[in-house]
Amino acid sequence: MIYLDENKEIYSLFKVNIFSELDNAISSIAPSLCEYYLYNLISSLNNNDVLNKSNIQESLNVDNFTLYFAYDNNIYIELIKVEEDYSTSSLW
């Protein structure tokens, strides 16, 4: 799913001013904390937006998320679904 961060709340969340500073800010905190922040952020955003991949200026991968900065100055957050297999093999 792709979420649009119109108000650029991600900047205030990680205390940065521009998209290129996000990489340093995200790498300076624990991965689980970063994931927690991003899950909380997307819970308040609309997920009905479509991202034109040719409109991407910069991107950043963070665990199960990809952050995109588009030429129209919008920030998109893509949540990558991870399929987990909890089945175990039989002993016989």
Summary of the structure (lengths in Angstrom):
residues: 92
radius of gyration: 15.4
end to end distance: 40.0
largest distance: 58.4
contacts: 198
relative contact order: 0.24
helix: 34%
strand: 25%
